[in-house]
Amino acid sequence: MMKNIGQHQPADATRHFLQRHSLADAVASKLQQQLSLGEYQPGQKLPSEPELMAQFGVGRSTIREAVRILANSGLVKVRQGSGTYVESQAGIAEPLPQRLRRAGAEDLDEVRQLLEMKIAERAALHRSKKDIDKMKTLLKKRDTAAQAGNVAAAIEADIGFHIAIAVASGNDILADLYKTFAEHIARHFRQVHATTEAFLRTQHLHETLLKSIIDQDPKKAWQYVARITDRKK
């Protein structure tokens, strides 16, 4: 249980407003997590306001604001005189960035591979000269950082290179989705790469991937991404 998220007694009115909204966001986030984990099922009634106040250690106005946030997101429905009920969800109820923070390394790798293969295919067909120049610059930075043993810079350049490929795909949804994923890929890389050895080992694969994109060969681009993502695990 999430006890005593914060105090509810600021003297200044503005501070009071900000604190209440900050607490409401925290409570809404925790309730959203409970919903995504199945602690409350569709159609089930949430605990009463007094019960939620006791559970989270906050005031009534904070609970009402948190419920309002969830209701605006379509996660719950408030029935006057009856209570608050969990709504059925056609998709994932939890925001993608939050869901990705809970994802395991294997799941991230699998979805990343699928994304990057499709993105590389499209980039080979839709890339511009500006895209190519950007990818060349980032790939050179990747190699320089790896040669220098700079893990943080190698990761940054590697992620930037793949984001540039996503942008070159010409599909804004794919690019935005990959950018969201990239933050969590970078976090995973920071956990597993103590040296730049893996970046040195796969530099030639990245160079051939870039060449396949420049040559507008989607089949080879797909194949090289498959090899890169397999070896990055």
N, C-alpha and C positions, 0 to 999 in steps of 0.2 A: 504494500500500500504506500501511497505517496503522502506523507504527513508534513504538515507545517511548511507549505511551499513558501510562505512569507508572511510578514505582519501586515496589518491592515489599518495602521493608525498614523499615517503621515500628517503633518500639520498643514503644510501648504496644499491648496486646492489642486494646483496643476500636478504636483507630485502625486497627490492622491489619485488623480485621474490616470496618470501614466502607470502608476504601480498597479492599479486595479486591472488595467488592460494587459499589462505584462503578466500578471497572475492568471488572468482569464485565458490568455494564450497558452500558458503552461498547463493549466487544467485541461483545456480543450485538446492539447497535444497528447496528454496522458490518456484521456478518455478515447481519443482517436486510436491510439495504440491498442487499448483494450478491445476496441471494436474489431480492429484488424486481426487480432489474435483470437477472436471468437469468444471472448469472455462474456459478451452479450450478443445474442442471436437476433436476426431480423424478426421484428414483431415483439420482441421482449421489451418490457418497460425498464427504464433506467431507475436507479435508486432515487428516492425523494430528495428534495433540496436539503433538508436537514441532514440526511444521511451523507450526501455528497460534501456538505460543509464540514462534517466531522471527519470524513475520509481524507479530504485534502487540507484541512486546517485553514480554510478561508471563509470569507463572509458570503452572505446571500447574493449580493450584487455581482460578485465575482463568478459564482456558480451560474447565475442567470446569463451573464455575458458569455461564458464558456459554452453554454447550451445554445445560445444564439449563434455563435460561430459554427458549431456543428450543424445546426439547422440550416444555416445559409449555405453550407457545403453539401446539403442533401443527405447527410449521414443519419440525422434523427428528425423526428416530427413531433412538435409540441401540440398536444391535444388539451385545450383549455378544460380545466376541471377534472382531467383524467391523469395527465402526466406526460412524460417524454418517452417516445418509443423509437427503437432502432429501425431504420428504413432498410429495405432490401437494396443491394448494390449489384448493378450489372457488371461492373468492373472492379478494380481494386479500390478499396476505400482509402487506403493510406497513400499520401502523396509519394510519387516515385522517388524523389531524393531521399525521403525518410525511409522508404522501403529498401533502397539500395544500401543504406547504412547498416541494415541488418543482414544483408546478403552474404553468403559464404563465398570463399575464393573460387570454388569450382563453378558455382552458378554464374558468378561475374565473368569468368573466363569463357563459359559456353555462350552466353548472350553477347559478350564482346566479339567473339569470333564470328557469330552470325551477322552482327551489325557491320563489322569491318569488311567482311567479304562482299556484302551487298554494296556498301559505300565505295569500295575500291572499283567494283565493276562499273558503277555509274560515273565515278571520277574519270575512268579511262575514256568514257564516251563524251563527257561534258566539260572537262578541264579547260581552263583558259591559260594564256601565257602568264598572266598575273598569278594564277594558282600554282603553276609550275615553278615560277621564281620563288614563291613563298615556301613551297615544299623543299626546294633545293637548299634554301637558306637554313631551314630548320634541320634538315638532314646533316648539313655540314656542322651545325652547332652540336648536334647529337654526337657526331664522331669526335669532334674536338673535346667535348666534355668527357666522353668515354675514355679517350686516350689519356686525358689528364687525371683520370680516376675520380672525377667529380660526380658522385652519384646523383645528387639533387639536380644538378644542371642537366645531366643525361636524361633523367626522368622527365624534366620539364620540356626539353627539346623533343623527346620521343612522343610525349602526349601532344605537344603542339603540332608535330608532323602529322599525326593521325587526325587531329582536328582539322588541319588544312585539307587533308584528303576528303573529309566529310563535307567541308564547305565546297570543295571542287565538285562534289557529286551533283550539285545543282538542286538538291532536294532539301528545302529549309527544315522540314520536319525531321528528316534523318539527321541533319547537322545539329539541330537543337537537342535531339535525343542523345546523340553521341557526346555532345558537350556536357550534358548532365551525367552521363556514364563516366566520362573522362575523369571527373573529380574523384570518383571512387576507384577507378583503375589506378590513378596516381597514388591514392592512399594505400592500395594493395601493394603496388610496386615498392613504396617506401618501407613496407613491412618485410618484404621478401628479398630485396636487393641490398646487400651490405657492401657490395663492390660493383664495378662497372663491367665485370666479366661477361655477363649476359648481353650487354649492349654492344660490346666489342664483337662477340660471337655472331650476332645477328645483323651487324651493320651491312654486310654484303647483301643480305636478303632484303633489307629496306631499300638499298640502292637499286636492286633489280625490280622491286615493286614500283619504285618511282619511274624506272625506265619503261616498264610495261604501261604505266599510266600515260607517260609522254608519247609512247608509240601507239596509244589508243587500242590496247589489246586487253579487253575486259577478262578474257579467259585466263591469261597469265596473271593478271592482277589478282584475280580470285585465288588462284593457286598459290601465289606468293604470300598472300595474307593468311591462308590456311597453314602454311609452313611457319610463318612468324608467330602466329598465335599459339600453335602447338608447342613451340620451343620456348615461349615466354612463361609457361606455367611454372 
